[in-house]
Amino acid sequence: MSDSEAALARAVLIHGPLSRRDLTARLGLSAASLTRLAKPLLDSGLLIELDDVADGSIGRPSRPLDIAPDAGRFVGIKLTGDQLVAVGTDIRAEPVAALERTLTDRSPDAVSAAIVDAVGALDLPGIVGVGISLGGNVRDGVVRYADFLGWGEVDLAGRLEPALGVPVTVENDLVALTEAERWFGAGRGLPGFTTITIGAGVGYGLVVAGEVVRTADASVGTGGHIPLDPYGPLCSGGHRGCAQAMLSSGSITAQVSAALGRPVGYAETLALAADGEAVARSVVAGAGRALGRFIALAANLSLQSTVVLAGEGIGLFGVAEAEVRAEISAGRDPEATPVDIHVDDSGFRAWARGAAAVAVQAAMARMQSAR
């Protein structure tokens, strides 16, 4: 596949179905060039033509191009210290199957076996690639360091590919989720945005000029140490009022549990806050203000005025939206572009979908390199 053919396939995958008129405008092609580039993709079955539709132009109706729905299935797997979450998806990383497994043994052999078993249990025909995401430093399929698993220098892709019989892509979970938002989610079509995730931890990703920023620090979790409240609680690393201390679900529930004198889960904490219970409301409102400061800081320092909020704890935004938005306004220059907030409320499976998305991207790259 040539670079131009790859660009066409990628545009249809991310933004399709698209009329030929839209494609020529988007890619800067003539109608003849588009026809020439599309032919081998249509012949191979990667692209299909849909039924005629009127696109407002003079002449015969357009036949939009789309990715073939049977172009392949993908599996995305998110690993934590005690859980495996797997989703089977189509080529646009839309889930068609899902499962969760508890990890009782964190050794590379046991986790690899659990992954192979989960892929088989999804029972998907035509799997083209598998993606694995986890919190840690990952490079070229090797988990250089993952503290929560106790791993160092584990060639996870090398372990899995012979057993699965398909290419395996391993990526840092925040980078993978940001890639999914860039290609298939709330960030689709945006030249730049920040991703802020809330849950067991706090994550920060950045897209600039249409590309995810992938520096050595992108997988370290530096966003969790940004100071947000000088009077806030301490995080596990001893930082007072940092993003991790203010926004992680464990910290929020610990504060409420201590004040109420009984264990309180995250969902119950948000429900109590929404119902006006004083302690929960105070803690959640404080977390909302901290999130607003985080968003304002991210926009100010990155010069990106769009933010995607995601993660299994993002229900915080729905309860404390007023505090979040007030703090964003307080932290931004009046002349700055208003911050545009997009919320991905798909919860924990968003992480697994991110893993599937990087597997899709890898498959597209392989097609291009096989020209």
C-alpha positions, 0 to 999 in steps of 0.5 A: 500500500502506497503512502497515498493509499494509506492516507486514504484508508486512514481518512475513511477509517477515522472519519468515514463513511465519506463521499468522494467529494469530501475525500478530495477536499480532505486529502487535497486530491483530484477526482481522478487521483482519488479514483485511482487510489481507491481502486486497489483498496476496493479490489482488496475488499478493505474499502466498500462503496455504500448506496448512492446518496445526494451530497449536494453537488451537481451531477449523479449522486455520490457513493460514499466510501467506508471501511468494510465491516468484516475487515477484521476483529481486534482484541484490546486488553487492559492489565492492572495489578489484580485484573484483566479487562478484555474487549473484542472490537471491530476495526474502529475499536467499537466493542463487540464482546467483553470479559473480565478476569481476576489475576491472582498470580502476577508472574509474566508466565501466569499473566501471559497464560491469562491473556491467551485464555481471555483471547480464546474465550472472546471467541472472535473470528478473524482476529487481526491483532491484539493490543495490551495496555498497562501502566508502566514504561513500555517500548517495542513490545517490552515492558521495561518497568511496571511497578504494580506487576513487579515486572522489569524487562518483560518481552510481553509481545514476544511471549504472546505472539507465538501463542496467539498467532497474530501480531501483539502491540504493547503500549502504556495505558494512558498513551493507548487511551489517548490514541483511541480518543484521537482516532475514534473518540472525542478527540477525533478530527481535533488538531490538539487536545489534552486527556485527563483520566481519573480513577485508581490513578490520575493520568495526563496525555497530550496531542499536538499537531494531530499526534500523541506526544510520546516522550520518555516521561509520557509513561511515568505518570508525572501528571499525578504529581502536579500540585493542586491544593497546598492544604490538601491530603498527602499522596502515597509519595508524600506530596500534599494536595497533588493531583493523585491526592486530590483526584484518585478514587482511593484518596477521595473515598479514604477521606469520606470513609474516615469522616463517616467512620465506616468504609464508603466506596467510590460510587456511594461517595458520589451518590452521597455527594449528589444527595447533599450529604455534607462530608461527601459533598465537601470532599467531592466539591474540593476534588471538583475544584482541583480538577478544574485547576488541573484542566486550566493548568493543562490548557494554559501550559499546553496551549490546547483548549480542548480536554477529554476527560476519561477513566473509571472515576470520571463520574466525579465531573457529573457531580461536581461540574459547577465547581470544575467549570468555576475553577477553570474560569478562575484559572484562565485569562479572560481573553483565552479560548474557552475550554471545550470539555469532552467526557468519555463516560465508558468507564474502565473498558475505555482502557481496554478499547485504547489497547484495541485502538493501538492494535488497529493502528499497528495493523494499518502501519503493517499494511502500509509497510507491506507495499 
